[in-house]
Structures are given as structure tokens and as C-alpha cells.
Amino acid sequence: MRPALALLALVAAAPLGAEPRFAPVPGPVADHVYAGGWEHFVGGGVSVLDCNGDIRPDLVLAGGENPARLMVNRGEMAFMSQPLPGPDGPLTGVTGTYPIDLDADGTLDLFVMRAGPNRALRGLGDCRFEPATTALGLPDGGKAWTTAFSAWWAPDASRPTLAVGNYVDRADPDGPFGACDGNEILTPGPDGWHARPLTPGYCPLSMLAAHDARGRMTLRLSNDRHYYIRDGAEQLWDIATQRFLGPQDGYDPPMLWGMGIAARDLDRDGRDEVMLTSMGDQNLRLARQDGYVTAPFAMGTTAQRPHTGDDGRPSTGWHAQFGDVNNDGRADLFIAKGNVDQMPGMAMQDPNSLLMQEPDGTFAERSVPAGVASPARGRGAALADLDGDGRLDLVVVNRRAGAEIYRNVTPGAGNWLGVTLRQPGGNARAVGARVRVRGEGWSEEQEISIGGGHAGGIAGPLHFGLGKVAAVEVTVTWPDGMVTRHAPEGVNRQVTLRR
């Protein structure tokens, strides 16, 4: 068996899963539009967080030239819309947001990425937020065009280190081609955060700080080749040594029109595979002890052309996320797709992809029967259990079209478990921890991280589909390396594990 396909044997005995089904939901989410000119060809993220402690996930939708919106979850997929507050009224120019506890007070805040000064919104509870960029001592990036973000906690730090990725330098008179702006690392100190450059910059559209194939915390940058043209590639920045990895480290970076990042351990070896979306081929990188290899075409993850209609031009992938949408114990993959605007070399009718993982470890397109093959210009997205029934629902933000929200109504879905971690200190949500859930003949591992996707992230429980598994053990490797084991009573519920 070829090494790249070795993971297939690990799940070959698994039963077939239920066929996924989603139903569109009308309301204020579907009325929201991400709009704007060139500066909003990219971005358009959606974030998920529980901002009022009612165990119902709420949504934040980027608006571009329109105001960004907070959608408060009232239950049964009903949402109440309100604008995000800015210093002078509703906040516009937003490319995306990430929920994060910036001030270590236990309440989630929002880091807001913009075409223009970035903003920090301090969470006040009950889904109230206030502008707090200056009060927190957070550099706002000035006139930069921010399109990527990630964060992690250094050992014993009460506040996070932030990575901010900037796109094209709009002030460069020789741009836009070859005019990628520099990125920044924001390090916490007594009076706020100190910014230092992270260069060279190659126009990142996604960043993800997480454990790499070596088991070390690494910042991954997915960069848009459309603007760096020749002298650039995907980047890995080692967090401990604070340097970019290269061939001397066994890292051979691909060159992509990089849009989004998703990570999941597909072969149960404790190392996450990494999906990098792009124009044309979507690049799944299989993690090996000595680095990464590109997944073979036979795995079915390339999703390089539209799977409906007669437009044979290449697809444009944006947000990617792994999630077990039918709870059969195998992670599936959603990819939001859509032309940048009117790029003639790329497909105009470019439906989203829902790639269901089969028992042999390959992936098969199911978005049409599932009801999520929208041809709108998809950007950010999120798979999250919005109604508390244990099935992952779907939200997609579209450029110059209404957002889409779908309720997961898959009949015969398997068992599931939601896992939330809590620990003392500033990193209360245990960002950087890895959680492995085991049952008879089955296991899966996930990491808690901030970043990835395209312009938005999720702060909520890790969702594990269990198939027919009805009793589990949970092993947590906390951010400092301590390991604890837990035996939850029963499944089909949310559990909170406290250190």
C-alpha cells in the first residue's frame, strides 16, 4: 500500500454513514450581505461564540462596506440582528473577526480585522461589546488591509500572543502585484501589546497557530500567489525559535493561491493533516513524521472544478472546515467556493463542496443531495451546532449576495459528544490543548486553536461524531503538556472538563 493512502486502512471497517441533509433557514442571517469593491474581494468571515452564556452559539458576520452584524441566537435557529459597535457608530470595513479572551477576564472579546485600523471589542456579557482598542493597548495596524489572524498563549502568559496578517499594501504606487504588505506579531506586555514585524509577507489570507507534524507549535501562513507572483510560497514560522522553516528543516513549501486553512487528524496518528484551499486544486497535506506530502488525487479532496453545470474552468476555494456532519465517526470537509469577482479564467458558477469521508478514507462530493451546493460567491463559513441537537449546522457568508444558514436535518445521524475545556489562568479555554476521544474500535483527536478558516473562527465545544459508539474515554493533553483522563457518563451531550 502506498504511504499516502495508508490512512485508508484504518477506517475501512467503519460502517456507512447517514446521507447528509440540510434545510435553508430564512431570517436576518440570510438577509445579511458582505459587500464592497476591491478591498472586499477577499474576507467575508463568520465567527461563532456564545456571547451571553445561554449555551446557544451566536454569530458575527463581516459586512465589508455594510455594517458587520452580531446575530444573537434565540433558539430553534431564530436570530436577532444587531450591528457591531465602532467608535463612531456601526462598524464597517470589516473583513472578518475572531473570538478571543484578550484581557483574561473570562469573557470572550472580538479581534476585528478591517481594511483600515483593526479594532478590539471588549465583551461585557449578555452579547454586549464596547470598543476597547486603545484601552487594551492594542496596536490597530493603521491603514493596513488585514485579512488573516491567529493567536496562542506563551507558557505562563495571562494574555495571548497575536499574529496579524496583512494583504496588499494599498499605498505602494507600484502595486498591487508584488506589493504584499508586512505581517506582525503582537506580544503582550504590562501596558498592552508590542508589535514587531513578521517578514517577508506574501499576502496571507489565513493563519493558523497549532501543532505541526513535528508536534511543535507553529504558525502556518497561507498566501495568495496572485499578488506575490514569484518570490513567495506558503510559510511555517516556528513559534519557539521564532524563525521561518525551510528546506534545511525538511519543509518544502508549496506555492498556492492560498485562501483558507483547515486541520484535522484523519489517520489517528496524533498529527493533523492540513487542507489549504486555492484557485484550482485544493491541497490536502498529509502529515508524516518527517513533514508533509500532498494527498493523492484518489482521496477525492482536490475539488478542483465545479461539480455541477457545464463550466469546466477551475474552482476558487475559500473557507475550509472539517466536521462530522452525519456523526458517523469520520470527519467530513466543507469548502466554500466562488469566483473572486469576474476572473475570466475561473469558474463563475462554482458551487460549494461538501466532501463526505467514506469508510475507506476517501472523500465523495455530496453537496447537491445535501442541499448546500449554492453557486453564490462563497467566502467565510462555519460548521457548528446552532440548535443543540448534536448535528452540525452550516452558515456561509457570500460576496454581494445574502448569507446562507442551513439547519442540519440528517436523518439517522450517529451518536456525538461535545467537549469544552476550562483551566485556571488567562488561557482559560485551553487554547493549544489536544483532546482524544476513544470508544470501542474507534478514536479521534482534535486541537483547540484560534485561527485558520477564512476570516473567521469558532470559540465553542469540540464536536466529535461517534457513530455507534456509546461509551467513551476522553484524554486531554493540556497546553503545558499535562495529561488527564476522563470518563464521561453517556454520550449525545455536552461535557465540560475542568483541570
N, C-alpha and C positions, 0 to 999 in steps of 0.2 A: 504493500500500500504506500502511495506517495505521502511524504511527511505533511504536505499541505492539506491532505484530506484525512489525516489521522484522527481528527476530532469526530469524524462521521461515525466511526465505530462505537464511540462512547454513548451514543443515543439511539443506536439502531434498533434496540429492543423496545423503545418507548412507544406507547400506543398513539394512534392517530388522534389529533385534537379536534374540538368542535370547530365548525366553519364560522369565521367571524362575521358579525353583522352589526352595523351602526345605523342609527336613525338621526337625521338632522334635527336640531332644536332651534326654533325661532326665538327672537327676543333681542335684547340690547347687544349681546355679543355679536350676533350675526349682522347687526346694523353698523358695526364699527368698521372704518376704512383706514388703512395705512396709505397715506397719500404723499405726493411731493415730487419734485424734479430729480435731477441727477444725484443730489445728496441723499435721496431716499430710494435709489435703485436697489440698494442693499439695506440690511436691517429689517425691522418689522417683527421684532421678537415678542413672545408671550412668556410671562412668568407665572408661576403657581406658588402660592403660600397661604397659610391660614393666618389672616391678619387680625382676627378677633377671638381666636381660641374656641370656636364652636365646632371644631373637628370637620368643618366643611371647607375645602380648599377654595380660595378666592383667586382671581386672575388679574394680571396687569398687562394691558395691551399697548404696545408702542403705536404712535399715531403719525409719525413723520410731521408733515405740516399741520395735521389735525392734532387736537389735544390728546395726549395719552390718557387712557381710561383705566380706572380701577373698577373691576366687576365683583361686587360683593355677593357671595353665594348665599342665597336664601333657602336652599334646599330644593330637591326634586328638579334640578337643572334650571332653576329660576335665578336670575342675577339682577342686581341693582347697579346701575352705571353711575359713576361719579368721576370728575376729572382729577388727575394728579395735580397737587398744588405746586406752583412755581413761585418765585419771589415777586412776580408781578401779575399773577393770575394763573389760569390753567397752563400746564407745562406743555410746550410744543417743541418741535425739533428733535423728538426722542426717537432714537434708533432701536433701543432695547433697554431692558432692566434685568437686574439680578437681585434676588432677596438675600440678605446677609445681615448678621448682627454686627454692625460696625463699632458700636460703643460698649459692647459687653454688658448690656443691661438686661439681657434675656428676651428682648422683644426684637423681632425682625425689622430691619430697615431696608431701604432700597438704594442700590447704586444705579443711577440713571445715566445711560450713555446717550450722547447727543451729537449732532452736527453743530458744534459750538460748545460752550462751557458745560461740562458734566455737572450733575447735581447729586447730592446725598439727601435723601428724605428720611428723617428720623421717625421710626414707628412709635406711636403713642398709645397703642392698644385700640381696640374697637374699630379697627380699619381706618384710623386717623393717622395722617402723616404731616410733618412740617418740614419746610426747607431748613437744612442744617449743614450745608457745605462748609460755610465759614466757621460756625460754632464747633464743628468737629475737627477743624484744622485740616480739611481735605483739599489738596490741590485740584483745581477744576479742569486742567488741561487747556485753558484758554480757548483759542479758536480751532483746536484740533477737531478732527472728524473721527469720533470714537465708534468703533464697530466690533470690539472684542473685549472680553473681561474674564478674569478668573481670580481666585483667591485661595489662600491657605493660611494656617497658623504655624508660626515657628514654635519650637519647643518652649514651653513655659510662657508664651506670649498671651496677653489678655485680649489683644486686638489682632485682626488679620493683616497679613501682607497682601497687597493688591497688585495685580498685573493688568495694565490698561493698554489695549491695542488700538492704534490709530491707522486710518486708511490713507488715502491720497492727501498730500499736502496741497490744499487748495490755494495757498499763497505762492506756490512755486510757479514762476512765469513760464518755465519750460515744461510744465506738466500738461496733462495728467500722467502720461506714460513715463515710466522711470522716475516718478516723483513720490514714491511711498514715504510717508511720514515716519518719524521715530516712535517707538513704544516706550512705556515707562513702568518701572517697579516702584510702588509706593510702600515704604517701610514705616510701621508705626513707631512713634516716639512720644515723649512726655506731652508735647504740645500739638499732636496731630500726626500727620503722615509726611515723610520726606520723599520727594520724587527724585529718581535718578534714571538716566536713560537706559533703555534696553535696545541696543542697536547691533547690527543693522536691522531695519524694519522693512518687511516685504509685503505690506498691505494685508494684515491679518483680518479675517472675517470670523474667526473663532479661536479661543484659547481654552486649554484645559490643564489644570494642575492636578496630577494624580500619579499613582504608582505606575511605572513603566514596566517593560518586560524584564528589567533587572531587579524589580522590586524597590526601586528608588523613586522618591518624589521628583517629578519632572514636569516642567511647563511645556506643553505642546502648543505650537502656533501653526494654524492652517492658513496659508497665504494665497492671495489672488494673483496668479500668474499674469492675468490680463494687464496688470499695471507694473509688476516688477520685470516683466518681459524676459530677460535672460539671466541676470546675475542674482538669482534667488532660488528658494526652494522651501519646502516645509522645514520647520525648526523644532529642535528639542533643546531646552535650557535646563541644565541640571541645577536643582534648587540648592543642594548642599554646597556644591563647589562654585556656583554662580558663573557658569560658563556654558556656551553652546557646545553640544556634542557634534562630532563629525566622524569621518571615516576612521580616524585613529581610535574611536570608541566603538567601532562596528556599526555605526549608524550611516546608512546610505539614504539620504533624504529624497523622496520623490518630488517632482515638480508638478504642481496641480493648479487648477483654477479653484483653490480651496475655499469652501463656503462654510462647512459645518463639521463638527466632531461628535461622535458618539462612541462610548466604550462599554464593553461587556465581556465577561469571561465566558466564551462559548464552549470551551472544551474542558472545563472543570479543573484546570491545572493551576489556578491561582493567579494567572496573568491575563490581563484584559486584552482582547482583540480591539482594534480601533477602526471605526468607519470614518473615512474622510470623503465628504461629498464634493462634487466638482461639476464642471461642464463636461459632458461626455461620460466617461466611465466613473462610477462611484468606486472608490478604492478602499476595500477592506484589507486591513493589515493584520495578519495573524501573528500573535506574539509567540516567540520562541526564546529559549534560554539565552541565545546569543543575539537577539534582536528581532526584527520583523521581516516577514515575507508577504508579498501580495497574494491574496486568496485567488485560487484558480477560477476561471470563468464558470466552471461546472458547479460552483457553490450557489450561483444564482443571485449574487449580491451586486453585480455590476450595474444593473438598471440603467443602461446607457442610452436607451431610446424610448420614446413613448410606447406604451403597451396597448394603446387604443388608437383608432383612426389611421390615417394614411400619411401622416407627417413623419418621414423617416430621418429627419435631422436629429442630432444629438440632444439629449435631455440636459437640463440645468438643475442640479440638486442643491438644496439649501439646508434646512434643518433636518437632522437625523436623530432618531432616538430608538433605542432598544426597549422593548416592553412585551410582556407575555399577555397578549390581548385576549386569548381564549383560555388562559390558565391551565395549559397542558404540561407545564414544566419546562417549556422551551422558549427562550427569548425570541421574539419576532422583531421586525425592523420597519419603522415608518420613515419615509423620506418625503419631505415637502419639495415640490418641483414647480418651476415656472421660469419663463424667459425673463432676462434682466429687464428688458423693455421691448425693444423691437430688433434685437440682434438677428440679422438675417441668416446667419449660419447655424442657429439653434432653433429647436422646435418651438412653435408658437402655441400649439395645443399639446400641453405637456402634463398629463395627469399625475397626481401624487402616486407614490408607490407604497403599498402595504405588503411587505415580504414576510410570509409566514414560514417559520422554521419547520421543516418536515422531520419525520422520525430518523431519516438518515443524515441529518445535519445540513442538508441543502435548503435553499430558500425558494419559495414559489410565490409569484405575484397573485394577490387576492383582493386588490383594492376595488375592482369592479363589483364582484358579488358582495363585498363587504359594504359597499355604498360610500366609499371615501375617495373615489377616483376623480376628484374635482380638477378641471382644466384651468382654474384661475391661477394667477401668478402667485404661487405659494411662497412664503418666506419662513417666518418662525412658526413653531408648533409646540404642542405639549401633549403627551400621554399621561393622564392622571385620573385617579378615581374621584370624580367630582360629586357623585351621588351616594357614595358609601356602600355600594352593593358588591364591592370586590372585583369589579370589572373596570379596566382602564378605558376611560372616555378620551375624546380627542378634540383639541382646539387647533385651528390653523389660521394664522394671520396672512392675508393676501394683499398684494400691492394693487392699489386703485380698484379694489373690489371688497365687498363685505367679508368680514371674518366668518369662519365656519366653526360650528360647535356640534359635535356628534355624541349621542349617548350610545354607549356600548350595550347592545341588547342581544349579544351572542347567546343562543340557547345551548344548554348543556355544557356550559363552561366548567372547568375543574375547580378544585379547592385552591385556596390562596392564603397568604399571610402578609400583613403589613408590619414593618419593623421600624420603630423610631428609637433613636439612642439619645440619652441625656447623660452628661457628666458635669462635675464642678468646673468652674473657671470660665474664662472668656469664650473658649471654644465649646460652648455648652452643647451644641448639636453634633459634636464629634466629627467634624469635617476631616477627612483623611482616614477614618476607620473603615475596615473591611468586615463585612458580615457574610458568613456562610451558613446557609440553612440546609440541614440534612434530613432525609427521610429514607425509608426502606428503598434501596436501589436507586437513589436519586440524591443529587446535591446541586446547589448553585451558590455563587458568591458575587456580591456587589460591593461597590465602594461609594461612600458618601463624599461628594465633591461639589464644588461651586465652579461653574464654567461650562464650556462645551456648548453643544447645540448650535443654533444660530441666533444670537442676540437675546437669549432668554434662558432661564433655568428654573428648576423646581426645588423648593425647600419643603420637603414633606417626607412621609414614610417611604422606605424602600419597599417595592411591591414584588412579591415572589409568587408566581403561579406554581401550584403544587401537583397538578394532575389529580391522580387518585390517592396521593399521599395524605394520610390523615393524622400522623403523629410526627413531630419534628424536634430536632435539637438545633439550637442556634449558637454558633461560635462567633464571638466578636473579638477582632484584633483592634484594640483602641489605637488612637493616633500615636501614643508613646510606646507601642509595642506590647502592652499588657494584654493577655488573652483571658477572656471569661467565657463560660459556657452556661447556657440557659435551656430549660425545658418548658416551653410554654404549654399551658393546658388547652388543648384543642387548636383548631385551625379555623379558617374563614372569619378572621377577626384582626383587629389592630392590636399590637403589643408595644409597650414602651419598656425598654431595658435600660435600667439606670446603673451607672457604675458606682 
